[in-house]
Amino acid sequence: MKWSTKYTSAIGTPYYEDDSVILYNIDCVDGLGLLPKESINLFITSPPYNIGKEYENIMDMDQYVDWCQKWLGRIPQALKPNGGFWLNVGYVKYKQHAKALPLTYLLWDKIKMFLIQEVVWNYGAGVAGKTFLSPRNEKWLWYVKDSENYTFNLDSIRDPDVKYPNQKKNGKLRCNTLGKNPSDVWQIAKVTSGTDRSSPERTSHPAQFPTDLIDRIVLGFSNENEIILDPFMGSGSTAISAIKHNRKVIGFEIRKDYCDMEIERILAYRNEQKELKSQQELWSVNG
């Protein structure tokens, strides 16, 4: 039986499907409620921040938190016992109390799982502040279903940039030969836009994940052939990373134009990989 049958039988006909991707043009609140119980290994997502992007309607902050609770509440039942959930959120103005309140403060306890830790994603590009410090980070929250049994592949995500790789203690190397633990502060460049500064992977989506960032989560917190789900697929970065690292991926996306963007990106990536493989085979024969 195809791996996807379990999900298509439960959710219905997908908008797009191939050997490792299932994409639904659906509201994630509905999609998450249809998932088979304990069938997903890893959730990765970044919901709308309620700041007025083209894909969202501004809500009262209490309404926004209530809406988040609806979709967040459906993740634990679909997550496998040793599974994990990575949530990315930014900042919002909050009533008369805050100019830039981290959404983590409003949402962290609404997720009925065990919080391992907060990870700070630090980047160079961003808004330039004049009456406040220029914001240069967003937050990731890492949750697990079972605090004693969860997937964590540290060796897969070690940072090889070690300042003193040959330092020893009692005659033994102090640093792992694969590199150091990347810590809870990740310095990974954002996907930028604009003339002469646009990232090569830039799409028309206004809030695109860099695949370098998603690669670290996919490699560190899931295993090959496992199932990853992004409830807000957006530009499709989660799908690209999953394909690249031999995982299966399911995406929910409420906007049809974004679904089309994701499909175009997936097909382009697959074509690039086929061309690369053909070139490598040609070089091998001629070598």
C-alpha positions in Angstrom: 0.0 0.0 0.0 1.3 3.5 -0.8 2.3 5.5 2.2 -0.2 8.2 1.1 -3.2 6.0 1.1 -3.7 6.3 4.9 -4.0 10.1 4.6 -5.9 10.4 1.3 -8.5 7.9 2.6 -8.9 10.1 5.7 -8.7 13.6 4.2 -9.8 13.1 0.6 -8.3 13.8 -2.8 -5.2 16.0 -2.6 -4.6 19.1 -4.7 -1.2 17.6 -5.6 0.5 14.3 -5.0 3.7 12.6 -6.0 5.9 9.9 -4.5 6.8 11.9 -1.4 4.5 14.8 -1.3 0.8 15.3 -0.5 -0.6 18.8 -0.8 -4.1 19.9 0.2 -5.8 23.2 -0.6 -7.6 23.2 2.7 -8.0 25.2 6.0 -5.6 23.6 8.4 -8.2 23.5 11.2 -10.2 21.1 9.0 -7.2 19.2 7.7 -5.7 18.6 11.1 -9.0 17.3 12.4 -9.1 14.6 9.7 -5.6 13.2 10.2 -5.3 9.6 11.4 -4.4 9.4 15.1 -0.7 9.3 15.9 0.3 9.2 12.3 2.8 12.2 12.0 6.4 12.1 13.1 7.2 15.8 13.0 5.2 19.1 12.6 7.0 22.2 11.4 5.2 25.4 10.8 4.9 29.1 11.0 1.3 30.5 11.2 0.2 34.0 10.3 1.4 36.4 13.0 -1.7 38.7 12.8 0.4 41.6 11.6 -1.4 42.3 8.3 0.4 40.3 5.7 -1.4 39.7 2.4 -2.5 36.2 3.5 -4.2 37.2 6.7 -7.0 39.3 8.1 -6.2 41.2 11.3 -8.1 39.9 14.3 -8.5 41.2 17.9 -5.6 39.6 19.7 -7.9 37.5 21.9 -9.6 36.2 18.8 -6.2 35.4 17.3 -5.1 33.4 20.3 -8.5 31.5 20.3 -8.0 30.6 16.6 -4.4 29.4 17.3 -5.8 27.2 20.1 -8.1 25.5 17.7 -5.4 24.3 15.3 -2.8 23.8 17.9 -5.2 21.7 19.9 -5.4 19.2 17.0 -1.7 18.5 16.7 -1.1 16.3 19.8 -3.7 13.7 18.7 -2.1 13.3 15.3 1.5 13.2 16.5 3.3 9.9 17.1 4.4 9.1 20.6 8.0 10.0 20.0 7.2 12.9 17.6 8.0 16.6 17.8 6.5 19.9 16.9 8.5 23.0 15.9 6.6 26.3 15.9 8.0 29.6 14.5 6.4 32.9 15.6 7.5 36.5 15.5 6.3 39.7 17.3 3.1 41.7 17.5 1.9 45.0 18.9 -0.2 44.2 22.0 -3.0 46.5 23.0 -1.5 49.4 25.1 1.1 47.2 26.6 3.8 46.3 24.1 5.3 47.5 20.8 6.9 44.1 19.9 5.6 41.3 22.1 6.9 37.8 21.2 4.0 35.7 20.3 5.6 32.9 22.3 4.5 34.7 25.4 0.8 34.4 24.3 0.9 30.9 22.9 3.5 28.7 24.6 1.1 27.3 27.3 -1.7 26.8 24.8 0.1 23.8 23.3 -0.6 20.7 25.3 2.7 19.1 25.0 6.1 19.2 26.7 8.2 22.3 25.8 11.9 21.2 25.5 13.2 24.7 24.8 13.0 28.0 22.9 15.4 28.5 20.0 16.3 32.0 18.8 16.7 32.4 15.1 19.1 35.3 14.5 19.6 36.9 11.1 21.2 40.0 9.7 18.6 41.6 7.4 15.4 43.2 8.7 13.5 46.3 9.7 15.8 49.2 10.6 14.6 50.8 13.8 14.9 54.6 14.6 13.2 54.8 18.0 13.8 51.2 19.0 16.5 48.5 18.5 16.4 46.9 15.0 14.7 43.5 15.4 16.9 40.7 14.2 15.4 37.5 15.5 12.4 35.3 15.7 11.5 32.4 18.0 11.1 28.7 17.6 9.4 26.5 20.2 10.3 22.9 20.3 7.7 20.6 21.8 7.5 16.8 22.2 4.7 14.5 23.1 6.8 12.4 25.5 9.5 14.2 27.5 11.5 10.9 27.9 11.2 9.6 24.4 11.7 11.8 21.3 13.7 12.1 18.2 16.9 14.1 18.4 19.7 13.5 15.9 22.4 15.8 17.3 25.2 14.3 15.1 23.2 15.2 12.0 23.1 18.9 12.8 26.5 19.5 14.5 28.2 22.7 13.5 31.7 22.0 12.0 32.8 25.7 12.6 34.7 24.9 15.8 37.2 27.6 16.9 39.6 25.2 18.6 38.9 21.8 17.0 42.2 20.2 18.2 41.9 21.3 21.9 42.5 18.4 24.2 41.9 17.5 27.9 43.8 14.7 29.5 45.1 13.8 26.0 41.6 13.5 24.5 39.9 15.8 22.0 37.4 18.0 23.8 35.3 18.6 20.7 33.3 16.0 18.9 35.0 15.4 15.5 31.7 16.0 13.7 31.5 19.5 15.2 29.8 21.3 18.1 26.3 21.4 19.3 24.6 24.3 17.4 23.1 25.6 20.6 19.8 27.4 21.0 20.8 30.4 19.0 20.8 29.8 15.2 22.4 32.3 12.9 20.9 31.6 9.6 20.3 34.2 6.9 16.7 35.2 6.0 15.3 34.9 2.5 15.8 38.5 1.2 14.2 40.4 -1.6 14.9 43.5 -3.6 17.2 44.5 -6.5 20.7 43.2 -6.2 20.0 41.6 -2.8 17.3 39.0 -3.5 18.1 35.4 -2.3 18.4 32.8 -5.1 15.6 30.8 -3.6 13.2 33.8 -3.3 9.6 33.3 -4.4 6.7 35.7 -4.4 5.6 34.6 -1.0 6.0 37.5 1.5 7.2 35.3 4.4 9.4 32.6 3.1 11.5 30.2 5.2 15.1 29.7 4.2 15.6 26.0 3.4 18.9 26.1 5.4 16.7 26.7 8.5 14.2 23.9 7.7 17.0 21.5 6.8 18.4 21.7 10.3 15.0 20.9 11.8 14.2 18.1 9.3 17.6 16.4 9.9 17.8 16.9 13.6 14.3 16.0 14.6 13.1 13.3 12.1 14.5 10.3 10.4 14.5 9.1 6.8 11.1 8.0 5.3 9.2 9.5 8.3 6.2 11.8 7.8 6.5 15.6 8.2 3.5 17.9 8.1 3.3 21.7 7.7 -0.2 23.1 8.4 0.7 26.4 6.8 2.8 25.3 3.8 3.2 28.8 2.3 6.0 28.9 -0.1 6.8 25.2 0.2 10.2 25.3 1.9 9.2 22.4 4.2 8.4 20.3 1.2 11.7 21.1 -0.5 13.7 20.2 2.6 11.7 17.0 3.1 12.3 15.8 -0.5 16.0 16.7 -0.2 16.5 14.6 2.9 14.3 11.6 1.9 11.3 12.3 4.1 7.6 12.2 3.2 5.7 15.4 3.6 2.1 16.6 3.8 1.1 20.2 3.4 -2.1 22.2 4.1 -2.5 25.5 2.4 -5.7 27.5 2.3 -4.7 29.7 -0.7 -4.9 28.1 -4.1 -2.3 30.5 -5.6 0.2 29.5 -2.9 -0.5 25.8 -3.6 0.3 26.5 -7.3 3.5 28.2 -6.2 4.5 25.2 -4.1 3.9 22.8 -6.9 5.9 24.9 -9.3 8.8 25.0 -6.8 8.6 21.2 -6.1 8.7 20.4 -9.8 11.5 22.8 -10.5 13.6 21.3 -7.7 13.0 17.8 -8.9 14.0 18.8 -12.5 17.2 20.4 -11.1 18.0 17.2 -9.3 17.4 15.1 -12.4 19.7 17.3 -14.5 22.4 17.2 -11.8 22.2 13.4 -11.6 22.5 13.2 -15.4 25.5 15.4 -15.4 27.2 13.4 -12.7 26.5 10.1 -14.6 28.0 11.7 -17.7 31.1 12.9 -15.9 31.4 9.4 -14.4 31.3 7.7 -17.8 33.7 10.3 -19.4 36.0 10.2 -16.4 
